[in-house]
């Protein structure tokens, strides 16, 4: 996908629809780990991150902090299941729009499991996230769809 100032040449909703993941006619359950996981695996195969707002939009919701917190609980569950299955995490793909880095919850959990102890913003954090995301991209790109 060609990048633009906002990230890609088409919106996440357009890309999801093309991939067969059209947004529901009515808001979907934010706790639907299967649906959220499918969206994240599709994003990983395309080697792209997804903002919190984009993910909530794909589920038929507008961004609010309470909904974002609910989404984070779902992401935690998805990553727990992935770890148990020997898969790389997917929550690292869900990022803030402002700096394309995961939110605080990711840094206090998953980043520490990786042994990362630096700041949650800035060049060092961005380099670290690119490395972790690339491992996720590589894993899912190599698996048959």
Backbone as CSV, one residue per row, in Angstrom:
resi,resn,N_x,N_y,N_z,CA_x,CA_y,CA_z,C_x,C_y,C_z
1,UNK,0.829,-1.177,0.000,0.000,0.000,0.000,0.875,1.244,0.000
2,UNK,0.512,2.208,-0.775,1.259,3.458,-0.801,0.896,4.289,0.417
3,UNK,1.902,4.836,1.073,1.655,5.660,2.259,1.330,7.088,1.852
4,UNK,0.462,7.699,2.638,0.157,9.118,2.493,0.425,9.755,3.840
5,UNK,0.135,11.020,3.967,0.381,11.699,5.246,-0.418,11.065,6.374
6,UNK,-1.559,10.479,6.069,-2.361,9.853,7.106,-2.015,8.383,7.279
7,UNK,-1.117,7.853,6.479,-0.703,6.469,6.645,-0.782,5.671,5.359
8,UNK,-1.961,5.527,4.779,-2.127,4.708,3.603,-3.043,5.405,2.623
9,UNK,-3.049,4.928,1.369,-3.824,5.585,0.331,-5.315,5.300,0.417
10,UNK,-5.711,4.467,1.352,-7.129,4.213,1.578,-7.357,4.057,3.067
11,UNK,-8.584,4.242,3.470,-8.886,4.160,4.895,-8.882,2.706,5.346
12,UNK,-8.768,2.513,6.651,-8.837,1.158,7.196,-10.166,0.529,6.842
13,UNK,-11.248,1.289,6.906,-12.571,0.745,6.577,-12.606,0.242,5.140
14,UNK,-12.018,1.013,4.209,-11.980,0.582,2.812,-11.144,-0.684,2.654
15,UNK,-9.991,-0.701,3.296,-9.111,-1.868,3.216,-9.780,-3.095,3.828
16,UNK,-10.391,-2.939,4.998,-11.071,-4.057,5.642,-12.201,-4.595,4.765
17,UNK,-12.954,-3.687,4.144,-14.046,-4.130,3.279,-13.500,-4.930,2.096
18,UNK,-12.413,-4.457,1.494,-11.794,-5.185,0.384,-11.305,-6.566,0.812
19,UNK,-10.886,-6.679,2.072,-10.379,-7.946,2.597,-11.493,-8.837,3.150
20,UNK,-12.736,-8.389,3.062,-13.850,-9.189,3.548,-14.187,-8.978,5.011
21,UNK,-13.700,-7.876,5.589,-13.966,-7.577,6.990,-14.769,-6.289,7.100
22,UNK,-15.866,-6.195,6.379,-16.665,-4.971,6.386,-17.150,-4.657,7.801
23,UNK,-17.192,-3.375,8.111,-17.681,-2.948,9.427,-19.123,-3.404,9.589
24,UNK,-19.486,-3.820,10.780,-20.852,-4.289,10.997,-21.864,-3.165,10.822
25,UNK,-23.080,-3.551,10.425,-24.152,-2.567,10.265,-24.494,-1.926,11.596
26,UNK,-24.362,-2.699,12.673,-24.551,-2.159,14.012,-23.263,-2.402,14.787
27,UNK,-23.029,-1.629,15.817,-21.775,-1.777,16.548,-21.546,-3.214,17.018
28,UNK,-20.312,-3.676,16.804,-19.937,-5.014,17.234,-19.444,-5.014,18.667
29,UNK,-19.334,-6.177,19.191,-18.876,-6.353,20.557,-17.366,-6.103,20.626
30,UNK,-16.964,-5.125,21.378,-15.540,-4.799,21.530,-14.799,-5.974,22.144
31,UNK,-15.476,-6.806,22.902,-14.855,-7.958,23.547,-14.815,-9.189,22.644
32,UNK,-15.195,-9.055,21.378,-15.183,-10.179,20.440,-13.745,-10.458,20.010
33,UNK,-13.071,-11.307,20.787,-11.649,-11.579,20.519,-11.434,-12.177,19.136
34,UNK,-12.354,-12.987,18.661,-12.206,-13.585,17.334,-12.192,-12.545,16.243
35,UNK,-13.124,-11.619,16.298,-13.211,-10.562,15.267,-12.002,-9.633,15.328
36,UNK,-11.635,-9.199,16.528,-10.491,-8.294,16.674,-9.219,-9.005,16.200
37,UNK,-9.063,-10.275,16.565,-7.894,-11.051,16.134,-7.843,-11.164,14.611
38,UNK,-8.974,-11.446,13.970,-9.013,-11.531,12.504,-8.544,-10.230,11.862
39,UNK,-9.024,-9.117,12.381,-8.638,-7.809,11.830,-7.140,-7.600,12.004
40,UNK,-6.611,-7.943,13.171,-5.184,-7.733,13.423,-4.315,-8.670,12.594
41,UNK,-4.739,-9.897,12.395,-3.969,-10.810,11.549,-3.955,-10.299,10.109
42,UNK,-5.090,-9.816,9.631,-5.138,-9.238,8.279,-4.205,-8.037,8.176
43,UNK,-4.188,-7.190,9.203,-3.280,-6.035,9.206,-1.828,-6.498,9.227
44,UNK,-1.523,-7.524,10.022,-0.150,-8.037,10.095,0.307,-8.557,8.744
45,UNK,-0.562,-9.223,8.029,-0.204,-9.746,6.698,0.049,-8.619,5.706
46,UNK,-0.573,-7.478,5.941,-0.350,-6.294,5.103,0.781,-5.416,5.638
47,UNK,1.363,-5.842,6.756,2.444,-5.100,7.417,2.035,-3.672,7.748
48,UNK,0.905,-3.558,8.425,0.455,-2.236,8.831,-0.059,-2.260,10.261
49,UNK,0.080,-1.120,10.898,-0.486,-0.937,12.229,-1.875,-0.340,12.078
50,UNK,-2.623,-0.340,13.175,-3.997,0.151,13.194,-4.141,1.050,14.412
51,UNK,-4.691,2.231,14.233,-4.874,3.100,15.392,-6.053,2.595,16.235
52,UNK,-6.065,3.026,17.491,-7.181,2.667,18.368,-8.504,3.112,17.737
53,UNK,-8.512,4.311,17.199,-9.716,4.853,16.581,-10.134,4.022,15.367
54,UNK,-9.162,3.632,14.544,-9.470,2.808,13.371,-10.038,1.453,13.792
55,UNK,-9.462,0.853,14.817,-9.939,-0.453,15.270,-11.364,-0.342,15.803
56,UNK,-11.611,0.677,16.617,-12.975,0.859,17.120,-13.938,1.125,15.965
57,UNK,-13.507,1.902,14.989,-14.338,2.167,13.812,-14.643,0.897,13.035
58,UNK,-13.659,0.010,12.918,-13.872,-1.259,12.218,-14.893,-2.122,12.940
59,UNK,-15.027,-1.900,14.238,-16.017,-2.628,15.031,-17.357,-1.885,15.107
60,UNK,-17.431,-0.732,14.435,-18.676,0.026,14.386,-18.854,1.035,15.498
61,UNK,-17.758,1.405,16.155,-17.834,2.341,17.287,-17.042,3.608,16.997
62,UNK,-17.452,4.687,17.633,-16.653,5.909,17.637,-15.685,5.812,18.796
63,UNK,-14.579,6.502,18.681,-13.567,6.479,19.736,-14.067,7.206,20.977
64,UNK,-13.986,6.532,22.095,-14.137,7.151,23.415,-13.118,6.461,24.311
65,UNK,-12.710,7.118,25.370,-11.732,6.499,26.276,-12.262,5.213,26.916
66,UNK,-13.521,5.185,27.371,-14.018,3.921,27.938,-14.002,2.770,26.916
67,UNK,-14.354,3.067,25.663,-14.324,2.020,24.641,-12.888,1.599,24.344
68,UNK,-11.970,2.556,24.362,-10.568,2.216,24.149,-10.072,1.305,25.271
69,UNK,-10.446,1.596,26.500,-10.041,0.737,27.624,-10.621,-0.670,27.478
70,UNK,-11.852,-0.764,27.003,-12.452,-2.079,26.758,-11.693,-2.818,25.664
71,UNK,-11.323,-2.086,24.626,-10.539,-2.687,23.550,-9.202,-3.203,24.087
72,UNK,-8.578,-2.447,24.969,-7.288,-2.865,25.538,-7.426,-4.173,26.318
73,UNK,-8.526,-4.365,27.004,-8.764,-5.634,27.709,-8.867,-6.780,26.709
74,UNK,-9.525,-6.521,25.592,-9.645,-7.534,24.545,-8.267,-7.844,23.961
75,UNK,-7.471,-6.814,23.733,-6.119,-7.016,23.200,-5.258,-7.829,24.162
76,UNK,-5.396,-7.564,25.454,-4.654,-8.350,26.450,-5.013,-9.823,26.340
77,UNK,-6.300,-10.101,26.221,-6.760,-11.495,26.122,-6.220,-12.156,24.855
78,UNK,-6.252,-11.431,23.740,-5.744,-11.957,22.475,-4.269,-12.303,22.607
79,UNK,-3.500,-11.423,23.253,-2.067,-11.682,23.412,-1.789,-12.821,24.387
80,UNK,-2.614,-12.967,25.409,-2.464,-14.113,26.320,-2.677,-15.413,25.553
81,UNK,-3.711,-15.455,24.731,-3.995,-16.644,23.930,-2.880,-16.898,22.905
82,UNK,-2.367,-15.826,22.304,-1.285,-15.965,21.329,-0.040,-16.542,21.992
83,UNK,0.299,-16.046,23.168,1.475,-16.547,23.884,1.314,-18.037,24.195
84,UNK,0.128,-18.428,24.597,-0.130,-19.837,24.906,-0.005,-20.717,23.662
85,UNK,-0.284,-20.148,22.485,-0.199,-20.885,21.225,1.166,-20.749,20.562
86,UNK,2.090,-20.014,21.201,3.419,-19.824,20.621,3.450,-18.829,19.474
87,UNK,2.469,-17.944,19.439,2.397,-16.922,18.394,2.896,-15.584,18.927
88,UNK,3.365,-14.705,18.032,3.752,-13.363,18.493,2.519,-12.543,18.838
89,UNK,2.729,-11.535,19.625,1.624,-10.675,20.035,1.058,-9.897,18.857
90,UNK,-0.192,-9.534,18.973,-0.873,-8.727,17.965,-1.187,-7.325,18.479
91,UNK,-1.296,-7.165,19.795,-1.653,-5.861,20.358,-0.639,-4.776,19.999
92,UNK,0.594,-5.154,19.711,1.623,-4.182,19.333,1.252,-3.448,18.041
93,UNK,0.320,-3.999,17.295,-0.102,-3.363,16.045,-1.121,-2.253,16.264
94,UNK,-1.690,-2.165,17.462,-2.692,-1.133,17.762,-1.970,0.036,18.415
95,UNK,-2.042,1.184,17.749,-1.195,2.323,18.114,-1.986,3.627,18.212
96,UNK,-1.348,4.594,18.860,-1.912,5.950,18.913,-1.734,6.603,17.533
97,UNK,-2.679,7.411,17.136,-2.548,8.124,15.866,-1.421,9.141,15.918
98,UNK,-1.199,9.729,17.079,-0.248,10.833,17.204,1.191,10.430,16.884
99,UNK,1.633,9.275,17.374,3.035,8.890,17.167,3.208,7.464,16.667
100,UNK,2.091,6.765,16.404,2.090,5.390,15.888,2.776,4.407,16.836
101,UNK,2.686,4.704,18.134,3.210,3.814,19.168,2.050,3.292,20.010
102,UNK,2.181,2.090,20.579,1.130,1.572,21.458,0.951,2.459,22.684
103,UNK,-0.176,2.290,23.331,-0.482,3.057,24.530,0.187,2.513,25.773
104,UNK,-0.053,3.189,26.866,0.594,2.900,28.155,0.437,1.446,28.589
105,UNK,-0.746,0.882,28.422,-0.974,-0.493,28.860,-0.031,-1.482,28.202
106,UNK,0.234,-1.275,26.928,1.155,-2.173,26.226,2.554,-2.046,26.813
107,UNK,2.963,-0.822,27.072,4.320,-0.596,27.578,4.519,-1.176,28.974
108,UNK,3.488,-1.150,29.798,3.649,-1.654,31.170,3.536,-3.166,31.248
109,UNK,3.081,-3.799,30.180,2.950,-5.253,30.174,3.903,-5.902,29.195
110,UNK,3.548,-5.861,27.928,4.300,-6.573,26.894,5.733,-6.065,26.748
111,UNK,5.927,-4.761,26.788,7.281,-4.235,26.612,8.210,-4.761,27.697
112,UNK,7.716,-4.851,28.911,8.536,-5.370,30.003,8.839,-6.850,29.800
113,UNK,7.887,-7.611,29.248,8.156,-9.024,28.955,9.255,-9.168,27.914
114,UNK,9.398,-8.174,27.050,10.472,-8.161,26.050,11.793,-7.660,26.637
115,UNK,11.754,-7.189,27.864,12.955,-6.659,28.499,13.226,-5.198,28.205
116,UNK,12.259,-4.509,27.601,12.429,-3.090,27.283,12.223,-2.258,28.538
117,UNK,13.164,-1.345,28.797,13.075,-0.498,29.989,13.172,0.988,29.679
118,UNK,13.169,1.351,28.400,13.313,2.756,28.029,12.016,3.539,28.105
119,UNK,12.079,4.749,27.575,10.914,5.636,27.512,9.857,5.047,26.579
120,UNK,8.610,5.494,26.753,7.500,5.003,25.936,7.270,5.858,24.698
121,UNK,8.076,6.883,24.517,7.971,7.758,23.359,9.374,8.006,22.823
122,UNK,9.439,8.587,21.645,10.724,8.961,21.089,11.318,7.911,20.158
123,UNK,12.525,8.207,19.679,13.182,7.379,18.665,13.489,5.968,19.154
124,UNK,13.966,5.839,20.397,14.291,4.508,20.921,13.030,3.646,21.004
125,UNK,11.945,4.218,21.467,10.679,3.487,21.555,10.189,3.103,20.155
126,UNK,10.284,4.024,19.204,9.843,3.746,17.832,10.670,2.619,17.217
127,UNK,11.978,2.633,17.432,12.833,1.554,16.922,12.441,0.214,17.528
128,UNK,12.204,0.207,18.830,11.812,-1.021,19.510,10.490,-1.544,18.951
129,UNK,9.514,-0.660,18.775,8.202,-1.070,18.259,8.334,-1.611,16.842
130,UNK,9.137,-0.975,16.011,9.331,-1.484,14.645,9.864,-2.917,14.662
131,UNK,10.776,-3.209,15.576,11.343,-4.551,15.687,10.283,-5.562,16.109
132,UNK,9.498,-5.216,17.121,8.464,-6.133,17.609,7.374,-6.302,16.547
133,UNK,6.962,-5.212,15.929,5.948,-5.311,14.876,6.460,-6.144,13.704
134,UNK,7.724,-5.979,13.343,8.270,-6.731,12.214,8.237,-8.228,12.483
135,UNK,8.494,-8.631,13.712,8.411,-10.056,14.061,6.979,-10.560,13.859
136,UNK,5.995,-9.741,14.221,4.595,-10.108,14.024,4.275,-10.156,12.529
137,UNK,4.724,-9.152,11.774,4.499,-9.143,10.325,5.101,-10.391,9.681
138,UNK,6.345,-10.699,10.032,7.039,-11.847,9.439,6.315,-13.147,9.734
139,UNK,5.885,-13.309,10.969,5.193,-14.535,11.376,3.914,-14.721,10.549
140,UNK,3.070,-13.704,10.502,1.776,-13.847,9.836,1.898,-13.834,8.326
141,UNK,2.911,-13.187,7.779,3.120,-13.213,6.326,3.550,-14.601,5.864
142,UNK,4.240,-15.333,6.730,4.742,-16.663,6.382,3.676,-17.751,6.533
143,UNK,2.615,-17.473,7.268,1.562,-18.483,7.490,0.536,-18.412,6.360
144,UNK,0.096,-19.584,5.886,-0.954,-19.567,4.865,-2.240,-18.924,5.403
145,UNK,-2.913,-18.221,4.543,-4.155,-17.529,4.947,-5.283,-18.497,5.205
